[in-house]
């Protein structure tokens, strides 16, 4: 059982470099009781790629989640800007 929800969706865009990327992560439990870190990334508007990491303990998954979050923030990924009407 996961003690609290972990979900992240960030984007990195640069029109001068024709770059529009997304990165998403979440920590979830699978049917067998393992804790999984699901990672998904790619160009905005595509399905992208996906990777799943399996852990025996939630703390290990959270540690990787936070490390990856720090890496993405350093590379310029930010939460999606809100659309204004």
C-alpha positions as CSV (number, residue, x, y, z in Angstrom):
1,X,0.0,0.0,0.0
2,X,1.4,3.4,-1.0
3,X,1.3,5.9,1.9
4,X,0.7,8.9,-0.2
5,X,0.2,9.6,-4.0
6,X,3.3,10.5,-6.0
7,X,2.5,11.9,-9.5
8,X,4.6,14.3,-11.6
9,X,4.1,15.8,-15.1
10,X,6.6,18.3,-16.4
11,X,7.4,19.8,-19.8
12,X,10.4,21.4,-21.5
13,X,9.9,23.6,-24.5
14,X,12.2,25.7,-26.6
15,X,10.9,26.9,-30.0
16,X,14.3,27.9,-31.2
17,X,15.5,24.3,-30.9
18,X,12.2,22.8,-32.0
19,X,12.0,21.1,-28.6
20,X,8.8,20.1,-26.9
21,X,9.2,17.3,-24.4
22,X,7.3,15.9,-21.5
23,X,8.3,13.7,-18.6
24,X,5.8,11.9,-16.3
25,X,6.3,9.7,-13.2
26,X,4.1,8.0,-10.7
27,X,4.6,5.5,-7.8
28,X,1.9,2.8,-7.7
29,X,1.4,-0.6,-6.3
30,X,1.0,-3.6,-8.6
31,X,-1.3,-6.6,-8.1
32,X,1.5,-8.6,-6.4
33,X,2.1,-6.0,-3.7
34,X,5.3,-4.6,-5.2
35,X,5.9,-0.9,-5.4
36,X,6.5,0.4,-9.0
37,X,7.9,3.6,-10.3
38,X,6.4,4.3,-13.8
39,X,8.3,6.7,-16.0
40,X,7.0,8.0,-19.3
41,X,8.7,10.5,-21.6
42,X,8.8,11.8,-25.1
43,X,7.8,14.6,-27.5
44,X,4.6,16.4,-26.5
45,X,1.7,15.0,-28.5
46,X,3.1,11.5,-28.9
47,X,2.7,8.4,-26.8
48,X,6.4,8.5,-25.9
49,X,8.3,5.7,-24.2
50,X,7.7,4.0,-20.9
51,X,9.8,2.3,-18.2
52,X,8.7,0.5,-15.0
53,X,11.0,0.0,-12.0
54,X,10.0,-2.6,-9.4
55,X,10.9,-2.1,-5.7
56,X,10.3,-4.1,-2.6
57,X,9.9,-1.0,-0.4
58,X,8.2,2.3,-1.0
59,X,11.2,4.3,0.3
60,X,13.4,3.0,-2.5
61,X,10.9,4.1,-5.1
62,X,10.5,7.5,-3.5
63,X,14.3,8.0,-3.4
64,X,14.6,7.3,-7.2
65,X,11.5,9.5,-7.8
66,X,13.1,12.5,-6.0
67,X,16.5,11.9,-7.7
68,X,14.9,11.9,-11.1
69,X,12.9,15.0,-10.2
70,X,16.1,16.9,-9.3
71,X,17.7,15.9,-12.6
72,X,14.7,17.0,-14.6
73,X,14.5,20.4,-12.8
74,X,18.2,21.0,-13.5
75,X,17.6,20.3,-17.2
76,X,14.8,22.9,-17.4
77,X,11.7,20.8,-17.0
78,X,8.8,22.7,-15.4
79,X,5.1,22.1,-14.6
80,X,2.9,22.8,-17.6
81,X,1.9,26.5,-17.9
82,X,-1.8,27.1,-17.4
83,X,-3.8,28.0,-20.5
84,X,-5.5,31.4,-20.2
85,X,-8.8,32.3,-21.9
